[in-house]
Each structure stands twice: as C-alpha cells, then as structure tokens.
Amino acid sequence: MSRYLCTPIATALIAAGSLPLTSALHAQSLALEEVVVTAQRRETLLQDTPIAVTAFNTEKIADLGIYNVTDLASFAPNTNIQKQPSSNSNMSIYIRGVGSGETSLMVDPKTSFYLDGVYMSKTVGAVFDIVDLQAIEVLRGPQGTLFGRNSTGGAINVTTIKPSGELGGRLEANVGNDGYRRVAGSIDLPKIADMLSVKLSAVKMEYDGWADNDFPGSESDLGSEDNKSYRAAFRLQPTERLTIDYVFDKTDNTGVPTPFQVTKVKDSIYNGFTTTPFPYTFLGGQLYQEMDALVGDPETRRENFNLDGVSDEFLEVEGHNLTVNWDLDAFSVKYIFADRRTDSGYGSTDLDGGALNTADLFYGGGQVIPTPGFHATIDEGWIDLQTHELQLMGDAFNERLQYTLGLFYYEEEIFQSNPQTFALPIQFLLGSPLDGAYTAAGFCQDFGNGPVCQGSQRLPLPFPFPGADPNMNGFVDFVYGQETESVAAYGQFTYSFTQQLDITAGLRYTEDKRNAFLFNETLGHTSIDDKLTNSDSWDNISYLLTANYAWTPDINVYATHSTGYNGGGFNSRASTVSGWEEIIEEEELDSYELGIKSSWLDNQLRVNAAVFYNDYTDMQIAVFEAGSGGASSRIVNAGEATYRGFELEILARLTQGLTLEATYGYLDAEFDEYRALNPVTNEVENIADVTTVTRAPENTASAGLEYRFQPFTFGTLSARVDLSYTDEFVFHPFLNEFDASDSRTLVNARVTLNEVPLGDNGNLRISAWSKNVTDEEYEEWGIDFATLGYAGNIFGQPRTFGLDVLYEF
C-alpha cells in the first residue's frame, strides 16, 4: 500500500470503495469540478488553499436558493448567521462560537463581512438582497493578516458578477406563501468604444410576514418586508493591463420585524449571582399577570399577537465602490475605495409580548391604563464609512515566492438615538423620596419585615426630577455617537521550498482611534449639549505562520499558528458614569489549526477537515443588564476562554447525476475565567464555573443530496434535499434558563427544471421549493430581561414554499 493511503483519514475512508460509484471507465465524467476561491485576496484553487473555507459558487447559490448571506448559515460547519432581534436587516455572524450579538453601532463585529473586497464595518443593515451574486466564501478562524481588522472569528467574503461587455440578461420571478413576491433582473450591455462595459441590476421583493397583529392602529403584518435594491456596475479597460471597476448600489427596505414572544414570567428575583423565590406576578401586579397569561406553551411558536408598540423598520443603504487594478509584468497594483452611507431605525419595537395594562401612579393617577412593559425606538441612526486600500501583489524567484503587501485606511462616523420606555415592579423603586406616595396610594403594605409593594410603574417618570430630560419625559435616552479611524499595514508571503512544501508568513500592524459621546438622562444631564465624552486608541501586531505540504497530488495537509485582535471601545448603553468611563480593552487570541484538503477515487470524493484550538485573553462579552436606568447590554472584558473543535466537509459524486454533500462541526467552548461584578457584594468575582459560552452549539451538521436526471429534449431535471442540525445553545452567559434555543433539525427541498430552450438564445429555469419542510418550531433569538422579571424568544420562520422562474439570454 502506498504511503499516502496510510493516513488516519484514509483509513476511515477505505470503506468508501464499496460506494455505488461507476467504473473507472466513467471516472472522468464523474470527477468533481474544481472550485476557485479568493480567500487569500487572489484566485487559488480551494483544495490548494490552507484555510478552512466553505465556498458557494454561482451554480451552488442557485441550487440552494440563496439571496442573502443569512441563507447559507446551515451549510457551513460551526457557523451561525441570523437576524438580530427587532430587525429584518441587522445581521449577527458567529463562526466557531465567536461573534457579537450587540446591536449598538459603537460595536464592531468579530467576524468581518466583505463585499467585493470592501470591509463592512457593521452588520447593522447587512441583510439585503444582493443582486448578481457570483460567490460567497465562509472563512473560519482568525484572518489576522490579509483581511485583518476584527476578524477573530472569521470572515464572510462576497463577490458579485462583473460586467461582461456582451449583450445578455436575466429576469427572475419568485412567488411563495404568506404573500412572498420577488422580481429581479439584470442586463449586460455591449461594450462601448471597445473599452466600457455596463451591467444594470434591480430587485423588488415583498413579503406579508408569517404572524398577525390584531391591535388596532398598529402594524398588522409581523415579519413582513418590502425591499427595493438597485445596482449599476461599470468596467473600464482602456488597456489590456488596466481595469477600473465602479459600482453604485442602493437599497430601500421597510418592514416589520419578527415578533418577540414572552416565554417566562419569573417566579424568583435575581439577586447578584443567586435567586430568591418571589413571583413577579405578585410583585408586578396586573401588568405581569397579563404578561404571564400570554406565555402558554413556551416552546410553541405563536402566530397571532396583540402588540401595541409595533411600527415599520426602515433601512436605506447607498454605496460607491471603486477598484483599480493595474497589471504589470512582475506584479499588480490594486486600489479599492468605498464610500457607504446607512440609515436605519424604527418608530417603536414591542418587546413585552402584548398590549398590557396596569394601575400606574404617576401616568394614570393610580388608575389602570395601557402601560408598556418594554418599548424602544430608534428615531435616528446612521453610519458614514469610507475605506481606502492599496495592494501590491506579485511573485519572484521564478514564481517560488508569492507576496501580497497592503495599506488600509478606514474612517467611520456613527450616530444613534435609541430612547426606551418600560415598566418595573414598584418594589425595586423603594428607597427613594417616592416611597410615601406609593404607600399613600395603597401600593405598599408592611408584613413585618418592611414594606412590600405590589404593582408596576412606568419609567422614566412623566415629570422633571433631578437628572430628568425635560424634552423627552417618559423615555430613557440612549443617544450616542462615535468617530473611528483605523490604519493598517500588512504583508503576507508564501515561499515554495520544494514542489511539495510551501511556507506562508504574514504580519499586520493595526492602530485604532476612537472619539465618542453619550447622553442619557439617567446620568444626571438634562441636555445633549451636556453629554459625556471619551476617547482612546489601541494598536496591535497580528501574525500568521502556515506550513502547507502536498503529501500527494490529491492530498494537502497544513498547520497554522495565527493571532487575532478586536479593537477596544466604549459602552454606548452605559447606565452609570463609571460604566461609560470604563474602557473596553482590546481582545486578543492565539489560534492553532491543523487541516487536510483531499481528493479520492479519481476526484469523485472530496474530504476536507480541520481541528482548531483558540486561546482568548480579555475576551469581550456582551452582557444584558436591566434596572431602573433602562434595559441595555454592555461589553465587558470578561476574562479568558478556550475554544477547540473539529470540522469536516465531504463532497461525493456517488453515481452519474447523484451528489452527496455533508458537513459536521464540533465545538467545545468554555470560559476559563469570567470576571463579573456582583451587585450585592459590589465585588468582582470569577463565575466561570456557572457560565456558558453564547451562540456556541456543540454540534452542527448538514447533509444535502442532489440528483440530476439524464437530459430531456426539453431540459434537465434535478431534485435536491438539504437537512441541517444545530444543537441547543444560549444567548447569555448566565441568564439563560428561560430563553435558550433548543436543538433543531431543518429540512429544505427543491426540484428544478433547467436549460429549457426559449427563443433562439434564451433558456428557462423553473424551481419548486420548500424551506423548513417539517415546520420545525425553534428559537432564533432569546432575551432574559433580568430585573424586569421576564424572558422571551423570537422564533424562526415557519414552513415556506414557492416557485422560482428564471429566464436568461
């Protein structure tokens, strides 16, 4: 037996010889297609690229029915991508358990998102229908050198189809249940003056949502969406060596986010890191009793609501992207410029589950009135982003050395106004000058151990008091803004010592500067002119060292040691002055990875696998907090953590026309140290033994089976079934008893008739599909409101089905 067949992975695959593959006579027709990726900022073959990367090309994107990045999460191991609460357009990406669910515009994501080489500084507004998708790549593990900024978890790299200079076009129409309608089109124009190519694209999508709201005067279609996107791409090639690409894109999106469903009204009071039995339905009075009546079966998805605080969410994105590529003999120079503006917000979001009523002393004079359990508004929010990147790429020493050098500059300004109004059991307001008023109104009784108050009070109070904002009575202000400037220089070099062994070394220096402000009436200020300010800077050197060895022409193994970095910052939703002044320090990690890229059985079977070990220090964790100062989350440097795991991807051509795809991800993530302030003792304690890493399911897996029938005279028929499994996971390190996500198994199916001749040069593609075929009920996001006394979830979309028709010429 030859040496390369004695590997452990080969031993596990010897049984594959019994697979129902055709004879070697037909091996050539059964061979899998090569996949080209840009995971190293240049085109390379997937099997030669020493990175754990899952790639989706144009054909795969069409087969899976992918229209935005959130659609692909189930098909990459150890990857979790979903919309954030109270939003149709804000995306949260977790790769290998690393990411950020914080919606504050001050917080940068830990997994980078790139569109045609442009770094998207926020995943706020990142869920939009991308016309003309060419490829999506999910890069797992820290990308500390080439992609660089805040990429400790990984990166999503999206590229679009460039103008071809030849007349052509496509028109797509999609319909489905719950009022789903989508029309998209693009046209490639003939080359102008033998140097200018133009491609114009547009998409219009409407969806009526899957849940109904019966409250009069409020938005009735929950989970609905109305999206319009436009894109104009220009490619100028004045010479064979010079290519200039300019793209303008615009998105206008309105909709109503998926509803929040209360799944628990608590029967104990959270007291530091312990709990004391005491039902909130008793303390909070009628408001909490009504909320408790809404719970029902906490694991059952509700589709009918009575929400009094729901409005449209809006998203407007406008982007300019200029890429200049100058190809010289020994090297090429590339310049990438981007200018993007994002505006987003909503009039009101309802996070209390229904239209609630209670006796309110200061808003209702002690009478029962409609009272928000928790409502929030983003009346203004915007991001202004500009990036500049200069790259020098080439090779030397008879192509034995490949190198990429770069300079990166990024500047961003953000602003957001996010006022809140909410209710709190009166018991938690005792100790203020208002005690006598509550007692006189009959809300409080003394049972011998001090007063116990039953009932709720809307906060903030409706009249000026020390520290109150006279212009926004009834709302807690979270008004903040920030200016960020980042510069970086990087280089990555790959040297082929032999025909089998490549060594890659990379280095990146990054410096971040931030200037920020915060205004909140609970911090003792009465005007935004009297706001709190803060500024700081951080710098880091990240490096990468990879050895890639071609054991055989079909088997590559690699080993990587790399580091990563997330810049520091400030807490935009701090509820105290000290919380605002406390700097969030940078997060750093050391990562070790071993991987194999292999092809077997005359390239009819592809097996890629990786094991990884990540060691984090000063880990930045978003911790939800709630109290009389408002409900918010803040970022803390909780301590140290270790993430280790395994990933496997298999692609097999079983017979002529039958293809199997399978992935598996295992993740063992735990905090080695988690420092948190105990509000009872006012001391910082290590509570690592009672914490759980958020959004880190232990097991994820997927399997897809596709059969392509022999061509008919009128087209080719294919059928595909995809199954994905995700273990249970939590949304908060320790407040996770009532809002965690159970395990889920989702099934999608699609039947396609492709290459149907239509006209002289056109063809038709028709697909019938269904997603979540079994109508699985699962929690997509959860929030425990801590002291506010309840928890809830946002559930995933129920079964959908529809028809896609695509005409191309």
Rosetta blueprint (number, residue, H / E / L):
1 M L
2 S L
3 R H
4 Y H
5 L H
6 C H
7 T L
8 P H
9 I H
10 A H
11 T H
12 A H
13 L H
14 I H
15 A H
16 A H
17 G H
18 S H
19 L L
20 P L
21 L L
22 T L
23 S L
24 A H
25 L H
26 H H
27 A H
28 Q H
29 S H
30 L H
31 A L
32 L L
33 E L
34 E L
35 V L
36 V E
37 V E
38 T L
39 A L
40 Q L
41 R L
42 R L
43 E L
44 T E
45 L E
46 L H
47 Q H
48 D H
49 T L
50 P L
51 I L
52 A L
53 V E
54 T E
55 A E
56 F E
57 N L
58 T H
59 E H
60 K H
61 I H
62 A H
63 D H
64 L H
65 G L
66 I L
67 Y L
68 N L
69 V H
70 T H
71 D H
72 L H
73 A H
74 S H
75 F H
76 A L
77 P L
78 N L
79 T E
80 N E
81 I E
82 Q E
83 K E
84 Q L
85 P L
86 S L
87 S L
88 N L
89 S L
90 N L
91 M E
92 S E
93 I E
94 Y E
95 I E
96 R L
97 G L
98 V E
99 G E
100 S L
101 G L
102 E L
103 T L
104 S L
105 L L
106 M L
107 V L
108 D L
109 P L
110 K L
111 T E
112 S E
113 F E
114 Y E
115 L E
116 D L
117 G L
118 V E
119 Y E
120 M E
121 S L
122 K L
123 T L
124 V L
125 G L
126 A L
127 V L
128 F L
129 D L
130 I L
131 V L
132 D L
133 L E
134 Q E
135 A E
136 I E
137 E E
138 V E
139 L E
140 R E
141 G L
142 P L
143 Q L
144 G L
145 T L
146 L L
147 F L
148 G L
149 R L
150 N L
151 S L
152 T L
153 G L
154 G E
155 A E
156 I E
157 N E
158 V E
159 T E
160 T E
161 I L
162 K L
163 P L
164 S L
165 G L
166 E L
167 L L
168 G E
169 G E
170 R E
171 L E
172 E E
173 A E
174 N E
175 V E
176 G E
177 N L
178 D L
179 G L
180 Y E
181 R E
182 R E
183 V E
184 A E
185 G E
186 S E
187 I E
188 D E
189 L E
190 P E
191 K E
192 I E
193 A L
194 D L
195 M L
196 L E
197 S E
198 V E
199 K E
200 L E
201 S E
202 A E
203 V E
204 K E
205 M E
206 E E
207 Y E
208 D L
209 G L
210 W L
211 A E
212 D E
213 N E
214 D L
215 F L
216 P L
217 G L
218 S L
219 E L
220 S L
221 D E
222 L E
223 G L
224 S L
225 E E
226 D E
227 N E
228 K E
229 S E
230 Y E
231 R E
232 A E
233 A E
234 F E
235 R E
236 L E
237 Q L
238 P L
239 T L
240 E L
241 R L
242 L E
243 T E
244 I E
245 D E
246 Y E
247 V E
248 F E
249 D E
250 K E
251 T E
252 D E
253 N E
254 T E
255 G E
256 V L
257 P L
258 T L
259 P L
260 F E
261 Q E
262 V E
263 T E
264 K E
265 V E
266 K L
267 D L
268 S E
269 I E
270 Y E
271 N E
272 G L
273 F L
274 T E
275 T E
276 T E
277 P E
278 F L
279 P L
280 Y H
281 T H
282 F H
283 L H
284 G L
285 G L
286 Q H
287 L H
288 Y H
289 Q H
290 E H
291 M H
292 D H
293 A H
294 L L
295 V L
296 G L
297 D L
298 P L
299 E L
300 T L
301 R L
302 R L
303 E L
304 N E
305 F E
306 N L
307 L L
308 D L
309 G L
310 V L
311 S L
312 D L
313 E E
314 F E
315 L E
316 E E
317 V E
318 E E
319 G E
320 H E
321 N E
322 L E
323 T E
324 V E
325 N E
326 W E
327 D E
328 L L
329 D L
330 A L
331 F E
332 S E
333 V E
334 K E
335 Y E
336 I E
337 F E
338 A E
339 D E
340 R E
341 R E
342 T E
343 D E
344 S E
345 G E
346 Y E
347 G E
348 S E
349 T E
350 D E
351 L L
352 D L
353 G L
354 G L
355 A L
356 L L
357 N E
358 T E
359 A E
360 D L
361 L H
362 F H
363 Y H
364 G H
365 G L
366 G L
367 Q L
368 V E
369 I E
370 P E
371 T L
372 P L
373 G L
374 F E
375 H E
376 A E
377 T E
378 I E
379 D L
380 E E
381 G E
382 W E
383 I E
384 D E
385 L E
386 Q E
387 T E
388 H E
389 E E
390 L E
391 Q E
392 L E
393 M E
394 G E
395 D E
396 A E
397 F L
398 N L
399 E L
400 R L
401 L E
402 Q E
403 Y E
404 T E
405 L E
406 G E
407 L E
408 F E
409 Y E
410 Y E
411 E E
412 E E
413 E E
414 I E
415 F E
416 Q E
417 S E
418 N L
419 P L
420 Q E
421 T E
422 F E
423 A E
424 L E
425 P E
426 I H
427 Q H
428 F H
429 L H
430 L L
431 G L
432 S L
433 P L
434 L L
435 D H
436 G H
437 A H
438 Y H
439 T H
440 A H
441 A L
442 G L
443 F L
444 C E
445 Q E
446 D E
447 F L
448 G L
449 N L
450 G L
451 P E
452 V E
453 C E
454 Q L
455 G L
456 S E
457 Q E
458 R E
459 L E
460 P L
461 L L
462 P L
463 F L
464 P L
465 F L
466 P L
467 G L
468 A L
469 D L
470 P L
471 N L
472 M L
473 N L
474 G L
475 F L
476 V E
477 D L
478 F L
479 V E
480 Y E
481 G E
482 Q E
483 E E
484 T E
485 E E
486 S E
487 V E
488 A E
489 A E
490 Y E
491 G E
492 Q E
493 F E
494 T E
495 Y E
496 S E
497 F L
498 T L
499 Q L
500 Q L
501 L E
502 D E
503 I E
504 T E
505 A E
506 G E
507 L E
508 R E
509 Y E
510 T E
511 E E
512 D E
513 K E
514 R E
515 N E
516 A E
517 F E
518 L E
519 F E
520 N L
521 E H
522 T H
523 L H
524 G L
525 H L
526 T L
527 S L
528 I H
529 D H
530 D H
531 K L
532 L E
533 T E
534 N E
535 S E
536 D E
537 S E
538 W E
539 D E
540 N E
541 I E
542 S E
543 Y E
544 L E
545 L E
546 T E
547 A E
548 N E
549 Y E
550 A E
551 W E
552 T E
553 P L
554 D L
555 I E
556 N E
557 V E
558 Y E
559 A E
560 T E
561 H E
562 S E
563 T E
564 G E
565 Y E
566 N E
567 G L
568 G L
569 G E
570 F L
571 N L
572 S L
573 R L
574 A L
575 S L
576 T L
577 V H
578 S H
579 G H
580 W H
581 E H
582 E L
583 I L
584 I E
585 E L
586 E L
587 E E
588 E E
589 L E
590 D E
591 S E
592 Y E
593 E E
594 L E
595 G E
596 I E
597 K E
598 S E
599 S E
600 W E
601 L L
602 D L
603 N L
604 Q L
605 L E
606 R E
607 V E
608 N E
609 A E
610 A E
611 V E
612 F E
613 Y E
614 N E
615 D E
616 Y E
617 T E
618 D E
619 M E
620 Q E
621 I E
622 A E
623 V E
624 F E
625 E E
626 A E
627 G E
628 S L
629 G L
630 G E
631 A E
632 S E
633 S E
634 R E
635 I E
636 V E
637 N E
638 A E
639 G E
640 E E
641 A E
642 T E
643 Y E
644 R E
645 G E
646 F E
647 E E
648 L E
649 E E
650 I E
651 L E
652 A E
653 R E
654 L E
655 T E
656 Q L
657 G L
658 L E
659 T E
660 L E
661 E E
662 A E
663 T E
664 Y E
665 G E
666 Y E
667 L E
668 D E
669 A E
670 E E
671 F E
672 D E
673 E E
674 Y E
675 R E
676 A E
677 L E
678 N E
679 P L
680 V L
681 T L
682 N L
683 E E
684 V E
685 E E
686 N E
687 I L
688 A H
689 D H
690 V H
691 T L
692 T L
693 V L
694 T L
695 R L
696 A L
697 P L
698 E L
699 N E
700 T E
701 A E
702 S E
703 A E
704 G E
705 L E
706 E E
707 Y E
708 R E
709 F L
710 Q L
711 P L
712 F E
713 T L
714 F L
715 G E
716 T E
717 L E
718 S E
719 A E
720 R E
721 V E
722 D E
723 L E
724 S E
725 Y E
726 T E
727 D L
728 E L
729 F E
730 V L
731 F L
732 H L
733 P L
734 F L
735 L L
736 N L
737 E L
738 F L
739 D L
740 A L
741 S E
742 D L
743 S L
744 R E
745 T E
746 L E
747 V E
748 N E
749 A E
750 R E
751 V E
752 T E
753 L E
754 N E
755 E E
756 V E
757 P E
758 L E
759 G L
760 D L
761 N L
762 G E
763 N E
764 L E
765 R E
766 I E
767 S E
768 A E
769 W E
770 S E
771 K E
772 N L
773 V L
774 T L
775 D L
776 E L
777 E L
778 Y L
779 E E
780 E E
781 W E
782 G E
783 I E
784 D E
785 F L
786 A H
787 T H
788 L H
789 G L
790 Y E
791 A E
792 G E
793 N E
794 I E
795 F E
796 G L
797 Q L
798 P L
799 R L
800 T E
801 F E
802 G E
803 L E
804 D E
805 V E
806 L E
807 Y E
808 E E
809 F L
